[in-house]
């Protein structure tokens, strides 16, 4: 029995809380996963988990063994990474998840620079606005926009996304252009509902450094970022998107920024990964590259400034990892 493989399979089953999901993320038949766990329990002479048709739960011995496995696997990965970093470039498959619009408009157009720098890393990109459990789905790291609340994740802030308030010229011709927060009460908004939330995302402005929420009626609520922008272009109301989403439309005149003196609260963007997973060399270099990418994108900050390509190397000050 390959004990290191058995430890990896065991921890993946625990993290996924499912033999089937663990098998999928490991690329193994479910029967093989079951056999490995059975052989591991036989070898150790203890029961590691209770299994029913609906759920799994660790025994006290299983919980203790899990902690040892996490430590051992992390130390092995760290040893491998130290030699990998010293002797050759990072390699292997890297599974990354990110919001759809962010991936299509910013990350994918710049990916050639990443592959030029790290040709031995193969990327498996998941693009969607739905919430993702990285452990259950075997994702190595994720890009997340907005505040982070999951204490099981470690996050590294890589930037802030500027937001703008805008509408179509047709809508503004019909309803007038708002000049103040108070004017918004007589306007329609297109609301955006996050995939994992019940309440639409509130309209929040920063006034003298303090957040102020504005209330508006709405005819349409959507949960897709592209649909959000399309509704504004079609004249359904005001929107408050991140700048990168609407920059082409602001430049070609299909949308117009309003209330430029009242700044919407910006959205933080972070790269996150599970706290019980060692930060491998391939995740580390992807995080560094994505940080450089966002530092080289002035279009995220100012409508009047052109978009720039990714810099070969950034002098950006280090943003250390933070516990979410």
Steps between C-alpha positions, in 0.01 A plus 500: 500500500628846407454672835550854367235440235275352766544811715419724206190299415388497863535878540321561171207280612481690828521841330238409240285312753432253223670201343345585164610866495846405625533245220396762242754757618774237516416357159458151645219244495284516811569132564873571516447774758288267712759224480783735597313619809411144600863389460618802699265420787611137492866603505450740793267264684249779576176632358562842346146602409138407541325454166126512437303541179464875568811623676850432622640581842846455647565282799728648771785293353408622152503866609844461658634313197361768266698772678819295472432436131452870425829583670693222324357579155577868552860426596545278194356770276726760661808283444401440137433871447840601640680282244254595229556870557877455502550270205209531261190697429169404660301243304182298506127561482354800682126532552385860539148638538399860439194714417401472134543864400833531678633195322378594153590868507821514704662165575462300177618784269824511704555125542761480226741690723446250781564204271809665357636530851381160627460272197485182711185601689169393343199703609151367558288815522151498645298811411167560670332732746377216720652431843765228494627276780866455402551195719199309369574594139877458514577865415852616586423870526228750415459865416226659706351846475353667807534439874606154613329325789620139473735431792617174340680696229820702485488814287748734341363836391616579147314822431187710513250521216372849430126527442303757307138610481369506145199469273414508130462836325142399415412441865656833603316686222171362629556523876762770537851475640536462879738748660472412870425200722155644564424506126530121487167459681318593176704262281486131408785261572593169346568283804767233521450195720811303588474128424533410868295785646134575547500878511610698193837669538433838664594832343771646720688827450796633696418846634783660699649154537181352645269252322153633416236267358258631238151363443342464155213315338583230250320333211765235437728291723765271349770266630734513201751779445463510122121513531542783753687715248267405213197611700658843549584533129138413422380785722359312801673727748818601677768248586805511725745247351874465531674723248662222298154361420380816326813682384445416127140621524603823672755561226261429212215700655248218551522574871568828678648548846294714737566645846875482444556700818333232712722193508336159539669283760777305320510121509805313629632214292695217661659170414395236752584139576412248777697554820576128533667483159868579461561799274669312218747661263247506215237674716764743630620604154143532371418725795805714428413524131138590565614771742726645231215482251270709714774750581555550127133565419440874544166452324381359830556838661442783252277519191731750334810281518567232236535133584859378529651152447636294786840620619783250487575558866323722748653705777171484685548483878426157639151437631538226757243226536221574745267267679155583370 
